């Protein structure tokens, strides 16, 4: 249905002319099908020691050695876990100790600490061979104080005299005047360079909520001229920002959603909180980037572990909600292990690949496979089907597919009875192989034990497999008979 609406909208645009802006959300529903894995490149994986001249592992504000080669080495892992899009921190040449990528000194060079342009091209090529997209975070608001343009007397109007961002990296940047056409041209040209030279699949615009809406509209329009299919995502610096209030004409297809993040965290940080509360927030914006942590927040695993929650149990609940409901899930590096951390030094430490939980890895694989197998989890309609205590059941429907997502965040067994399903159908569970059939009253009683989740598809009720059941019974009877015969022979011999 969404694809049909998008097609009709395109025809409408062609008829009335170009003056009415085309909304990216309506043209790029495939973004709903993606699972994003965000990587802080310097703090991910050291694949090549030759570029470690600025590495100081005992200094949390210095480079730690992660590089492009380290990401290439892990490509098979992303395929196993079901991640379909990588979002990399900025790769441009930075001022010394600019491990985060925000102290840009040269927009046209790869930071020597991270690798080479050829390695970036190799990464994109090998990722595409695995059907994985590559997106890079692109800084449009700031440059390092050491950038050549800052001291250029002919470019004084390229910089705005405004307070520095209140961030750990903010004191070392100056703000660009995006209203200046020359600045817009420079940034557009630099972004074009990266897309054309590397074959990347899109850009995530850093601190897009702080950028000029007119600049963003022009910038994203130019990027779409290069490649109409690229992704254009928006990072949000103000974590109190209500994403739904941001200008729609900016061309940003997906914004981070801090309000949904807050609700996800407050709900799943401890048991007993109703899952229904998340639904009320999510209905305001079903097309955001859904996340629970990133490089500038406390690790979500740290938060819920302080309340005594088990990592596998809690992440199973959270991932089920993030993957099966609307929006594009975005995970920060190390989530799959999972990693802990309460301050920037801990959150941004090198990924500890040897500390993984095989059961959590298996769950990542299973839940991502479900999202990829059934389109209804990406583009289906979304509604609340029922609630009991801290348990909620959500319905997703599209064309001939109907699914129910049941999540019990409570400390007791709960059940919800569904009444809008034909009695000749059944609910087949894909996480725990549960099957629910209609009761005598025609209702489908979905019951879940404490702190558990199940994902059901509505299918034709095939009844019990009596042939298989009969075969099992026959084998069991034959086994018992054989034991009895052997026992009698033993007695006769004695």
C-alpha positions, 0 to 999 in steps of 0.5 A: 500500500505504501509503495502504491501511494508513493507511485501515485505521488510521483505521478502527481508531482510530474503533473503539477510541476517541480515546485511542490517538494517531494518527501523522501519518506514517501519515495524510499520505503526500502529504508524501513527494511534496513538494519543499521550498524553504527561504527565509530571507526577509530574505536572499532577494530585495528586491522592495520598497525602501519597507520598507528602513529597517533595511537595512545591507548591510555588516553581516552581523548586520542586515537586508539587504532581502529581503521577501515581495514578493521571493518573490512575484516568484519564484513562476514560478521555483519552478514551473519548478524543481519546488519544491512547498512553500515554508518561510519563516523566521518573519515575526513582528515582531522586535526590531531586527536580528532578520533571522532571525525568532527575536527575536519581539516581537509574534506577531500582526504581520508584521515591517515589514521583510518586508512586510504581512499583505496581502502574505503573503495574496497570496503564499499565494494566488498560490502556490496558483494554481501548486499550491505550498504555503506553510509558515512556521517558527514559534517556540514556545520563545523570545521576544526579551528585549525582548518585553513579557511579559518585564518583566510582573510578572504573567507571571514564570512564563511564562519559564524561567531556563535557559541561552541557546541556544548559537547566534548569536542565542541571547543575545537570547532568553529561554525560554518555560515551555511547561508553563504553560497560559497560555503554551501558550494564547498560542502556540496562539492565535498560530499559529491566527491565522497559519493562519486569516488567511493560509491557509498550509498548515502550520508548521515548529516551530523547535527542536522537539527542545528543546520539551516533548513534552506541549506539542507534542502539545497544540499540534499537536492544536490545529493539526489541529483548524483544518485536518486537512490542514496540514503540521507539520514539526520543526526540530532545534537539536541537530545531533547528535540522532538523529531516530528517538529523538524522541517519536512522539506529538508530532504532528510529521509530518517531522523534520529528519534530521541523521544522514542529512545527515552521511552524505550529506555524507561520501559525496558530498563526494568521489568514491570513497565507497560510496553503499551507506553512506547506505542503511544510515542511511536505513533507520533513518528513511525519513520524515525531511526530507532535506537537506544544508545550511541557513542555519546550516551550511556550504554543501554546494557549498563543501564538495565544491568544496574537494575539486575536485568539479564542481558540476553533477556532484556536485549531479546525484548528490546530487539524484538520491539525495534526490529518488528515495529515501524522505523529503521533500527540503528544499533551502536557497535558492540551491542551484539556482544553486549558491551557496557559503559557509563561514561565516554571513556567506557562507551567508546572503548575498542570493541571487545570481540572476545567477550561475546554471548553466543546466545545473544548472537544467535538471537540477533541472527534470528530476529534479523532473519524474520525482518528480512523474510517477512515484508510486513515487519518493515512496511505493514500497518501498525496497531495495538491489538491488546494489553494485559499488565506489562504485556502488549500485543501489536498487529502488523498487516500488509497485503496477504500477511498479518503478524502479531508481536507479543512482548511481556515486560512484566514479572508475571505470566500474562495473556491477551486474547485476540478476537479478530482472527478467523477460526480456521487460522492459527498463530505460528510463533517464530522465536520459540516455535509456539502455536496458538489455535482458536479456543472454544469461544473463537478467540486466540489466547496468547500467553507469555511467561515473564520477560519474554517475547514471541512473533507470530504469523497468521497461517492456515490451521493445518491441524495436528500432524497425525501421521507424524504423531502416529509414527512417533507413537509406533516407534515408542511402542516398538521400543517398549515391546523390544525391551519387554521381549529382551526382559523375558528372554533374560528371565528364561535364561536365569 
